[in-house]
Amino acid sequence: MFQQAIEKVLQFTRPLHSISRTYSGLVLPGSSTFFFVNDHGVAVTCKHVAEMIPAAESISQHFQKFRTELNAIPKDNKFKRNLQGLELKYKYLPETTIQLKNNFLNSFDTIREITCHTHPTLDLAILEFKGFNKIFYSSHASFIKDSSRIKQGMSLCRIGYPFPEFSNFRHNPATDDIEWTNTGNPNSPSFPIDGIVTRFVADQVNNVITGIEMSTPGLRGQSGGPLFDSNGTVYGMQFATNHLHLGFDVKDIDIINNGKKSKVSNSPFLHVGICVHADKIKDFLREKNISFTETD
């Protein structure tokens, strides 16, 4: 049902690959999604995704200050105690992120600057890429013009990059830095997930529809990906998943598993995806004087 639409949407949907390093030394891959709304290098994504762009620089600067102070500590019998004091000062725990780097894949030959516009209330952001010479995406999103056509029970699809498989990164012990490399797998596969419209999400203050709820979850990494129909027309953008308690709780139920009796307890939830409504995306683009396309 969505085969051709997926091919169409993937022309302008791209992954954001991220690598982070914890204070304990783990280097972790992560991914999210963004999609282009015109041919001028402008894309939309989630606010929580866009916030990683300036965060990468501030996290790096914080770590550089820590490292400078660390190098100034004498390597004597008080070193361990002084190190603990420094860790407390910088609020570093084993799981704290001390480095973060982002890579916008297959979009441009080079990126000099990214201007981020974040929505004041919605998990929505506009990314204006600048300083490029060549564009590597083709086509762009076309939003539904008449949103009254969006009805409960309508089948729609989302796509993004929820399962990062890229491995082209490492920790360089010589520089004590994480970096992208020319070896390893540089890509992660796209992953679509369909569902039906279940409910609409409204602003609790003004009772204005701001989102679309889907019967299936939006997966981690699909944040910022488009919600679209079988023609590839964009209806919204995935940004969150809610967990609805079903009430079918069971406790100490006897089951047989692999020939053995055991007791299990379970509290089932229905995981539903939440998408920013196309109307709200268009309103924000208009507010920032950014061109986009609509489809009847």
Secondary structure as UniProt FT lines:
FT   HELIX           3..9
FT   TURN            10..12
FT   STRAND          13..22
FT   TURN            23..24
FT   STRAND          27..36
FT   TURN            39..40
FT   STRAND          42..45
FT   HELIX           47..50
FT   HELIX           52..71
FT   TURN            77..78
FT   HELIX           79..90
FT   TURN            94..95
FT   STRAND          97..104
FT   TURN            105..106
FT   STRAND          113..118
FT   STRAND          125..130
FT   STRAND          142..144
FT   HELIX           147..149
FT   TURN            152..153
FT   STRAND          155..160
FT   STRAND          169..172
FT   TURN            173..176
FT   STRAND          177..180
FT   STRAND          191..202
FT   TURN            204..206
FT   STRAND          209..214
FT   TURN            220..221
FT   TURN            223..224
FT   STRAND          226..228
FT   TURN            230..231
FT   STRAND          234..245
FT   STRAND          250..257
FT   TURN            258..259
FT   STRAND          260..266
FT   STRAND          269..277
FT   HELIX           278..287
FT   TURN            288..289
FT   STRAND          293..295
//
